[in-house]
Amino acid sequence: MKILLVSTLRDEAPHLLEWVAHHRALGVTDFLLFSNDCSDGTDAMLDALAPLGVVHLVNAPPEGKSLQWNALKQAWAHDLRKAADWVLCIDCDEFINLRPPLASLPDLIGACGEADAIVLPWRLFGHNGHRHLSEALTLELFTRAAPERCNYPVGARLFKTLFKAQGPFRQIGVHRPRLKKGATARWADGSGAPMPEVFALAEQRITLFGLPEATALVQLNHYSVRSAESFMLKRDRGLPNRRGKPIDLTYWVERNFNVVEDTSIHGLLPATKAELARILQLPGLSDLREKAIAHHHAAFEAMMKQEASVKFFGRLLLAASSQPLPRDVINDLVQRYQDSQND
């Protein structure tokens, strides 16, 4: 089974190899990865990964055009997508977490029957008290997350999608693929159950509000803040796919949940570590990773010579962990949010 992973990246070198290793261990056979404006060696690292089925393209959209949509349009037309059986579009801070006894993406696909698309529900992971960027693995460092059935903020109920490359779709989307005109698709939730037709047809819908918490087969661990130092660097460089979105204290507060321990992904760690060890044997990659980590530490120290950055770093540490809201408050906010979308 050919499974293609598509993503856009910018300055992700400290975390890139673990992410590639994890998803190779789960059965991803091909990677179509777009980079832009890298300063930490991410682009060189992507080139060095070519022997493992990684195709690297530099993403240079026309002035004023979206980085991410420019990449996704290229990906849809690419030979790798045409040859693939299944496609997923996830970011470098998202790690697929399969539930036992599932051990691979083909296992997940098999468990979902005749589905054309499978929902990968987000779970938000916080900084777990870590101030500084470390060489340790993301999966081992950040083990505290939002609680189950966390319906607020909106990001707690978003999802990404694993879908059939030759299914009833006409384009890769950020969260879900776009349907062909007049077509419908069979969707499975994260527990393998069929999704309602109203969800399948609403291709602009990217939240799971009002639907059951369904993660019996899979969840998507979302490490969008990592350490406070990593977050400072993320804020400085901006997102790889959205130049205009602010990385501010609101972004941190809405994602930095450290409420419950979740080490469910650790069952997949031995396979990830074994694959990472193989990757680091490729020429140049170990050296590139070391240089990238040193580059990020130096960039942080340079940033911390600025008064505004020191103040912001302090505010991150003061806002140590977000707490889930009471159920009645969440229900009220969700209803108001939905009403605002319909106005």
N, C-alpha and C positions, 0 to 999 in steps of 0.2 A: 504494500500500500504506500503510495507516494503522498506525503503530507508536507505542505508548504507553509512556512511561517514568514509573514511579511511584517516589516517594521521600519520606522524612521528613527535615526539616532543622532545624537550630538553629544560629544564628550562623555561617553559612558564607559570608557576603558576600564576603570577599576572593577566594574560589575559585569562586563560583557561576557567574559569567558565562562563564568558560573552559569549565566543565563542560557548561553548556547549549549553548554554541557547538560544542563538540566533538561532542556527540551529535546536534545538529541537522545538522551537516555529514555525519554518518553516515546520516542518513535518519529520525531520530525526528521524527514529525510533531506529536505532542501530549505535553504534560507535565502530570501530575497530582501536584502537590507540596504536601506538608503541612508546616506550620511550627508550632513551639511555643516560647514563652518567649524570643523573640528580643530581643537588646539592641543589635545592631550594624547594623540596617537590612535584614537578610535578608528580612523580611516585606514591607517597602516595595519592595525590589528585585523580589521575586516578582510583586507587583502591577504593577510597571512593565513586566514582561515579557509581560503579557497579549496584546499584539498579535502575539506570536510563537507563540501556541498554548499558553501556560503558564496553567494553571488553579491558583490558589492557594487552599487551604483551611486554616483555623486548626484545629489538632488539639488538642481539649480532651476527653480521655477522662474517664469517671467516675472518682472517687477509687479508687485501688487497681488500676485497669485498665492494661494495657500500652499505651504510646504507639504502638508500631509496629503491634500487631495491631488497635488501634482504627482506625488509618489504612488498613491493608490491607483491612479489612472494608468501610470506606467506599469504597475504590477499586474493589473488586469490584462493588459495587452501582451505581457511577457510570456515567452515560451514555457517557463517554469510553471506558471499558472495554468496554461493550456494542457500541460502534461500531468498536472496534479490530480489526485483523487479528492483530497480535502485541503482546505485553506483555513488558516487563522491569522488574524491581524492583531497582535498584542505589542505592548511596549516593553522596554528593558527592565521596568520595575514590576512586571507582572509575571508570576510563576504559576503554571497549572499544577493544581494539587488534586491528585486522584485518590479516591477512597479504596481501601482494600476490599476485595482481592484484586481490583484493577491495578495493572502495573504499566500500562502503555495506552497511548491514544487509540490504537486499533481496538484495545479492550473496551474503551469507553464507547467508541463508535458501534461496536458489536452489541453493547448493552442497551443502546438507544434504538435498536430495531431499524425501522424504515425512515428514520428522520433525515431530512435534508439539511437541517441546521440544529446545532446543540448549544444551548445557553451555558456560558461559563460565568457564574455569578461572582461578583467582586466580594472580597472580604478585606477591609482596611486594616493594615498593620501599622503600628506606631514606631517611635524611635527607641522604645524600650529602655529609656534612660541613657542612651549612648550619646555622648557629646561629640566624639571625634570619629572621623573616617578610619576604618580599620581594614586590614588585609583579610580578616576573617570572612566567612561566607555569609551572605545575606540571610540564607535560610537558617543559620545557626544563631546569628546575632539578634534578629528581630522576631521574637516569638510571642509578643503580646499584641492583641488585636481588639477590634470592636466586638461586642457580644453578638451572639446569634439573634436574629430578628431585630437588627438595628435598622430602623426605617428612616432615620434622619441623621445627618444631612442627606441630600440627594445622592451624593457619591456612594453612600453605603448600599444603595440598591441598583447600581449600574451593572453592566455586564459586557462581556465580549462574546464572540461567536466563532465556533468551529463549524464550517459548512462545506457542502459538496461543491467542488470546483465546476462540475458539469451539471449542477442542479438548476433550479428555476431562477437563476440570478443573472444580473447584467453588470454588476460592479461590486468591488470590495467597498465596504463602508467602515467607518472608524469603530463603531460598536456592533453593527449588523450589516449584512450584505443587502444591496438594493435588488428588489425583485424585477424580473422582466415584466413588461406591460401585460396586464391581464392574467398573470400567473399567480399561483399561491404556493406556499411551501409548508412542509410538515416539520414542525419545530418540536424538540424535546427540551424539557427543563433540566436542571442540574441533577435531578433524581431519575431522569430517563422517562418521565411521564409526558404525554402529549400536551403541548401548550394550546390554549384556546385560539380559535380561528381569528378572533378580534385582535389578538396580539400578533399573529402571523401576518395579517394584512396591514397593520399599522407600522409601516417601515420607518416612520420618524420616531417611534417610541423606543427609548433607550433605558428606561427604568423598569423595575419589577414591582413598583408600587401596586398594592392590591392583590398580588399573587402570592401563593404559598412560598415559604422559605424552603427551597428545594436544592439541597447540596449533598444528597446521599451518594452520588457518584463522583461529583467534581465541584470544586470551588476554585476561584482565581485569586490567589494571594496577591494583594496589591501593596507593595512597599513604596509608596509614593513620597515618603519623607526621609526614610532611613535615618542616619544620625543628624544631629543639629548642624555639624560641620558640612555634611553632604548637602543638607537643605540650603545652607548659605551659598554653596557653590552652584546649586541648581537655580537659586534665585538670581545669582549674578549672570549666569549664561542664558537663562530662559529655557523654555521648553523646546525640544527638538522639532516639534511639529506645529507649534502655535506661537508665533513671535509676539503677539500682542497680549497674551493672557498673563496677568500679574501673578508673581510668586511672592505672596505677602503673608502677613500674620493670619489672615482669613484662610488662606490655602492650608497653612499648618494646622490651625485649630479644627478645620473641618475634616482632617485626615489623620491626625495624630491620636489615635485611640490605643490605649494600653490597658484595657479593662480586664481582659481574660487571657490566660495562657492558651495558645494554640500551636502545638508542635505536631499536628497531624501530618504535615508534609515530610517529617523526618523519616518516615518509612521509605521515602524515595531517595534519601540522602546517599546511601551506599552506591547506588547506580550513578547519581550525579557526580559524586567524588571520583569514581572510577573513570567516568568520561572526561572529567576535568583533568585528571592526571594524564590521560592520553593526549588531550589537546595541548597541554603544556610541553609535550615532547616535540611539537612542531617547531621548526626553526624560527627563532626570534620572539616567540610569543611570551615566554617567561620574562624576558628582558623588557618587552614592551609594557607588560603589566606593571613591573617594578617602576619603570620610568613614569607611567601614568599616575600611579599613586603618589610618587614624589612630586609630580607636577600639580596635583590637586592640593597636597599639603602646602606647597609653596604659594599657590593661588589664594588659599585660605589665609595664610599668614600675611600676605600682601593686603588682602581685603581688611584684615583686622587692624591695620594701621590707620583706618579711617574711623572717625568718631561715630558716624551714622551706622556703620556696620557693627561696631562693638555694641552699640545700643540695641540694634535689632537682634543680635545674637543673644544678648541678655534677656530680651523679651521672649525669645523662643524657649529659653531655659525656665523663665517664670511661668510660661504657659505650658507646663510640663506634660500634661496629658488631658485630653478632652474626655468628658464624661457623657454617657448616653442620657438623653432626656427621659422624663417619666412618660409612660405609655400614653396617657391622655393628652399630654402636651404634643407628643409626636403626632398622634392622630389628628389633632387640631391643625398643626403646621402642614401635614401632608394634604389635608383637605383644602386648606387655603392655597397651597401650591398648585394643586390640581385645578382649583377654581380659577386661579390666575392664568393657567395655561389655556383655559377655555374661553376667557374673556376676549 
